[in-house]
Amino acid sequence: MFYCIFFKKRKIALHSGYDIITFMQNRRKFLRLEVVDFLQIKPLNEVATAIKGKTFNLTLMGICFSSEIEWKKGQVLHIEYFMPEGADSVSLKIAVVWSELISDEEGFLTGAEIIDIDAAKELKFVNYYFLKLKNRFLK
């Protein structure tokens, strides 16, 4: 069985042996999945050292992550998102929506919209999300 979703106005077909679950009964478009994955973050079009970060939650449209840096609203960042399955990474371009201090030890929590995904690995990233969704609801 194939499911089709639209990501950034592009149709993506997903092969799946399970039913898609009604995502949310609230105003959110996609279910937020709690994940803890490794990130390398850099401001787009700047020569800078990559900042380490880790995800807090993930949707197909956005990401929430922690890092030692406070990112500015509207700032565009380049992220290397390391997926544990196969230790592969996917390049994401994101736009910061908000950033707030959690604590001095944990740094800042940042919410961002995904505005572009490396086309060669886009399907792999989407399948990673649906695998996490399956594992959460169909154990």
KEKE-3310 file (N, C-alpha, C; in steps of 0.2 Angstrom, whole numbers, plus 5000, padded with zeros to 4 digits):
npx = (5004:5003:5006:5002:5009:5011:5025:5031:5024:5027:5024:5025:5028:5024:5029:5020:5016:5006:4992:4989:4988:4976:4982:4982:4970:4970:4975:4987:4996:5004:5009:5019:5034:5043:5060:5078:5091:5106:5113:5121:5124:5124:5124:5116:5125:5136:5153:5157:5160:5153:5139:5135:5120:5105:5090:5073:5060:5051:5043:5035:5036:5043:5055:5061:5074:5089:5103:5118:5118:5108:5097:5091:5075:5068:5080:5090:5096:5108:5107:5114:5107:5108:5103:5100:5098:5108:5117:5117:5116:5106:5104:5097:5087:5082:5071:5071:5059:5056:5066:5072:5079:5083:5090:5106:5114:5108:5106:5099:5082:5075:5063:5059:5055:5055:5062:5068:5075:5088:5087:5091:5090:5078:5066:5071:5072:5058:5053:5060:5053:5040:5043:5046:5034:5026:5033:5029:5015:5011:5016)
npy = (4994:5011:5027:5044:5060:5077:5087:5103:5107:5097:5081:5066:5049:5036:5020:5008:4997:4999:5008:5025:5036:5046:5062:5073:5079:5092:5109:5108:5103:5092:5078:5080:5072:5065:5065:5061:5066:5069:5085:5096:5113:5127:5145:5150:5152:5158:5158:5148:5139:5124:5121:5111:5102:5095:5086:5090:5088:5083:5086:5084:5096:5105:5108:5106:5110:5109:5120:5128:5141:5156:5158:5169:5175:5172:5170:5160:5144:5131:5114:5099:5084:5070:5054:5040:5027:5019:5029:5040:5056:5070:5085:5100:5115:5128:5139:5150:5151:5154:5156:5152:5153:5139:5134:5138:5127:5119:5127:5134:5132:5130:5133:5129:5131:5119:5123:5118:5102:5091:5085:5073:5065:5067:5058:5048:5055:5058:5045:5041:5049:5043:5030:5032:5037:5025:5017:5023:5022:5009:4998)
npz = (5000:4996:5002:4999:5002:5004:5003:5005:4994:4985:4979:4988:4988:5000:5005:5014:5027:5037:5044:5042:5055:5063:5064:5074:5086:5088:5084:5077:5062:5060:5069:5083:5086:5099:5099:5101:5093:5085:5080:5068:5067:5058:5053:5038:5023:5029:5035:5047:5063:5065:5076:5090:5092:5099:5095:5100:5098:5083:5067:5051:5046:5054:5067:5083:5094:5104:5109:5112:5108:5106:5094:5081:5078:5062:5057:5045:5045:5042:5044:5048:5050:5060:5057:5068:5062:5053:5054:5045:5038:5035:5025:5030:5028:5038:5045:5059:5071:5084:5099:5115:5132:5141:5152:5160:5159:5150:5139:5125:5119:5103:5090:5074:5056:5043:5028:5017:5011:5008:4992:4987:4999:5004:5004:5012:5025:5027:5028:5039:5049:5048:5052:5065:5070:5068:5077:5089:5090:5086:5094)
capx = (5000:5006:5002:5005:5009:5014:5030:5033:5021:5030:5021:5030:5024:5027:5026:5019:5012:5002:4988:4991:4984:4974:4988:4980:4964:4970:4976:4993:4995:5007:5011:5026:5037:5049:5066:5084:5095:5112:5113:5127:5120:5127:5120:5117:5129:5142:5159:5156:5161:5146:5137:5132:5114:5101:5083:5069:5054:5051:5037:5038:5036:5047:5060:5063:5081:5092:5110:5121:5117:5102:5096:5087:5069:5069:5087:5090:5101:5109:5107:5115:5103:5110:5098:5103:5097:5113:5121:5117:5114:5102:5105:5090:5088:5077:5070:5070:5052:5057:5072:5072:5084:5080:5095:5113:5117:5105:5106:5093:5077:5073:5058:5060:5051:5059:5061:5071:5078:5092:5082:5093:5089:5071:5062:5074:5070:5051:5052:5062:5048:5035:5045:5046:5027:5024:5035:5026:5008:5010:5021)
capy = (5000:5017:5034:5050:5066:5083:5091:5109:5107:5091:5074:5061:5042:5032:5013:5007:4991:5001:5013:5032:5037:5053:5065:5077:5082:5099:5114:5106:5099:5086:5075:5081:5066:5066:5062:5064:5065:5074:5090:5101:5119:5133:5150:5149:5157:5161:5153:5147:5133:5120:5121:5105:5102:5089:5087:5089:5085:5083:5085:5084:5103:5108:5104:5109:5108:5113:5121:5133:5147:5159:5160:5175:5174:5173:5168:5154:5140:5125:5109:5092:5080:5063:5049:5035:5021:5019:5035:5044:5063:5074:5092:5104:5122:5129:5146:5150:5154:5156:5153:5154:5150:5134:5135:5139:5121:5116:5131:5137:5128:5133:5130:5131:5128:5116:5126:5114:5096:5089:5081:5066:5061:5069:5052:5044:5059:5057:5038:5041:5052:5039:5025:5035:5037:5019:5014:5026:5020:5002:4994)
capz = (5000:4996:5005:4996:5006:5000:5007:5002:4987:4981:4981:4990:4990:5005:5005:5021:5029:5042:5043:5044:5061:5063:5067:5080:5086:5089:5078:5074:5056:5060:5076:5085:5089:5104:5097:5103:5088:5085:5075:5068:5065:5055:5050:5031:5020:5034:5037:5055:5066:5067:5083:5091:5095:5098:5093:5106:5094:5075:5063:5044:5044:5058:5072:5090:5096:5109:5107:5116:5105:5105:5087:5080:5074:5055:5054:5041:5047:5039:5049:5047:5055:5059:5059:5070:5058:5048:5055:5039:5039:5030:5026:5031:5028:5042:5047:5066:5073:5091:5103:5122:5136:5145:5158:5158:5158:5144:5133:5122:5115:5097:5086:5067:5051:5038:5022:5012:5012:5002:4988:4987:5005:5006:5005:5018:5030:5028:5030:5046:5053:5048:5056:5072:5071:5068:5083:5094:5090:5084:5097)
cpx = (5004:5002:5006:5004:5012:5018:5032:5031:5024:5027:5026:5026:5028:5024:5025:5014:5007:4998:4990:4986:4982:4979:4986:4973:4964:4972:4983:4992:4998:5009:5018:5029:5043:5055:5073:5089:5101:5111:5120:5123:5125:5123:5121:5121:5134:5147:5159:5158:5154:5145:5134:5125:5110:5093:5079:5062:5055:5044:5040:5039:5041:5051:5061:5069:5084:5100:5112:5120:5110:5101:5091:5081:5070:5076:5086:5096:5102:5110:5109:5112:5105:5105:5102:5103:5102:5118:5122:5115:5110:5103:5098:5092:5081:5077:5068:5063:5053:5063:5071:5076:5080:5084:5102:5116:5115:5105:5099:5088:5075:5068:5059:5056:5056:5057:5064:5075:5082:5088:5084:5091:5082:5067:5065:5072:5063:5050:5054:5057:5042:5037:5045:5038:5024:5026:5032:5019:5007:5015:5018)
cpy = (5006:5023:5039:5056:5071:5086:5097:5109:5101:5085:5069:5054:5038:5025:5011:5001:4993:5007:5020:5033:5044:5057:5068:5079:5089:5103:5112:5102:5092:5084:5077:5074:5068:5062:5065:5062:5070:5078:5093:5107:5124:5138:5149:5154:5161:5155:5153:5140:5130:5120:5114:5106:5095:5091:5086:5086:5087:5082:5085:5092:5107:5104:5109:5106:5112:5114:5127:5140:5150:5161:5165:5173:5176:5171:5161:5150:5134:5119:5102:5088:5073:5058:5043:5028:5022:5025:5040:5051:5066:5081:5096:5111:5124:5137:5146:5154:5157:5153:5156:5150:5145:5135:5136:5133:5118:5120:5134:5132:5132:5130:5133:5127:5125:5119:5122:5108:5094:5084:5074:5062:5063:5063:5048:5048:5058:5050:5037:5043:5047:5032:5026:5035:5030:5016:5017:5023:5013:4998:4987)
cpz = (5000:4999:5001:5001:5002:5005:5003:4994:4982:4983:4982:4992:4995:5005:5013:5022:5035:5040:5045:5050:5060:5067:5074:5080:5088:5083:5074:5067:5056:5068:5077:5089:5093:5101:5100:5098:5088:5079:5074:5064:5063:5052:5042:5028:5024:5035:5044:5057:5067:5074:5084:5094:5095:5098:5100:5103:5087:5072:5056:5042:5048:5063:5078:5092:5101:5107:5112:5114:5105:5097:5086:5076:5067:5052:5051:5043:5042:5044:5045:5052:5054:5062:5062:5066:5053:5049:5049:5041:5033:5031:5025:5031:5032:5043:5054:5067:5080:5094:5110:5127:5141:5152:5155:5156:5151:5138:5131:5118:5109:5093:5079:5062:5046:5032:5016:5015:5006:4998:4987:4993:5008:5008:5011:5025:5032:5030:5037:5051:5053:5052:5063:5074:5072:5075:5089:5095:5089:5087:5098)
residu = (MET:PHE:TYR:CYS:ILE:PHE:PHE:LYS:LYS:ARG:LYS:ILE:ALA:LEU:HIS:SER:GLY:TYR:ASP:ILE:ILE:THR:PHE:MET:GLN:ASN:ARG:ARG:LYS:PHE:LEU:ARG:LEU:GLU:VAL:VAL:ASP:PHE:LEU:GLN:ILE:LYS:PRO:LEU:ASN:GLU:VAL:ALA:THR:ALA:ILE:LYS:GLY:LYS:THR:PHE:ASN:LEU:THR:LEU:MET:GLY:ILE:CYS:PHE:SER:SER:GLU:ILE:GLU:TRP:LYS:LYS:GLY:GLN:VAL:LEU:HIS:ILE:GLU:TYR:PHE:MET:PRO:GLU:GLY:ALA:ASP:SER:VAL:SER:LEU:LYS:ILE:ALA:VAL:VAL:TRP:SER:GLU:LEU:ILE:SER:ASP:GLU:GLU:GLY:PHE:LEU:THR:GLY:ALA:GLU:ILE:ILE:ASP:ILE:ASP:ALA:ALA:LYS:GLU:LEU:LYS:PHE:VAL:ASN:TYR:TYR:PHE:LEU:LYS:LEU:LYS:ASN:ARG:PHE:LEU:LYS)
# end
